[in-house]
């Protein structure tokens, strides 16, 4: 497990909350302004969506789940950097009072932009 790596200098910061049937995706710039408001993308359509929407110069964080490595393999050739966050070890997610996918995406982005995502 690595902690606190430098995540500065990317054009866009993207977070993916992965589920069996779909993913919730959202992205912010370094100032934490939404550049891609959270939206659902079906798992079936995600590979094509990713090719159109994830580019070099971006960093992506994926929340761990059973199918995280399938999504990782799709995203890794597209983004400049991909991190896999262990939600159980990211206290801000694991201990959140409000637990929704949209809130998880916001929390992951905040931690990613701040360079404090625990990842594998």
N, C-alpha and C positions, 0 to 999 in steps of 0.2 A: 504494500500500500504506500503510495506516495502522497505527500501533503504539501500544499502551499507552493506549487510551482508558478512561475511567472506566466500570466496569460494576457499581458498587455500587448497592444499593437495590432490587434486583429480588426478587420473591417466590420465584421458582424459576429455576434455571439448567439449561438442557437442551442436550444434545449429541446430534447425529445423525451416525452413520457410515453413509454411503450406498453401496449396491451396486446392481447391475443388478436383482436379484431381490428384495432386501429392504433394510431399514435396521435398524441397532441403535440404540435410543434409550435414554437414561438421563437422570435429572435429580437435582440436589442443591439443598439450600438454601444460604444464605450460609455456614453453619457446616460445609459439606461433608458433611452427613448425607444419605444416599440418601432421596429422596422418591418416586422412580420407579426401581426397580432396572433395570439394563440388560436389555432384551428385544428380540427380533426382531419386526419388523412387515413383512409382505410389501409390496412396492411397490404392488401392486394394492389392498390394503386401507388403505394409508397415508393417502390423503385423508380418509377417514371417521374413521380413528383420530385424525388431527390435529385435526379439528373437535371431537372429544370430549375431547381431552387437552391441547391447547395453548390457553392463555388470555392475555388482557391481563395485564400485570404480570410477564410472564416474558421472559427473554432466551434466545435459541436460537443455538447455533453449529453450522454445517454444515461438515463437512470436504470440501474440493474433490474433485470427481470429474466424470466426463463428464456426468452428469444432475443436477448440483447445482442448476441454475437452474430445473428443473422442480419440484424439492422446495422451493426458495426461494419460488417463486410460490405454493405451497400454504401455506407457513408464514407469510409476511410479513403477510397480513391478520389473522392470529390472535394473534401474539405482539406484545409491546411493542417488541421490537428483535430483529433477526436479523443475525448476522455470518457471513461465509464465510471460514473459515480455510484458508490455503494450507498443507497438511500438509508440503510439501517445504521450506517456510521456517520451520516451527515445529520447531526442533531437538529438542525433547523428544519429538516424535512421529517425525520423520524418523530420528533416531539411536537410537531405543529398542532395547534389547536384546531385550525381549519385545514382539513385534508381533502383538497380537490386537485384534479390534474392541473387546472389553470394555476392554482397557487403553487403547486410543485414546480411547474415550469418557471414561474416568477422567482421562486427561491433558488432554483438551480442556476438561473441566469445571474442573479445577484452574487451568488458564491463564485460562479465562473469568472465574471468580470472582476471580482475582487481577488481572484487568484487563490481562493481557499477551498476549492472542491477537493474532497478526498476521493482518490480514484485508484484504479488498478492499472 
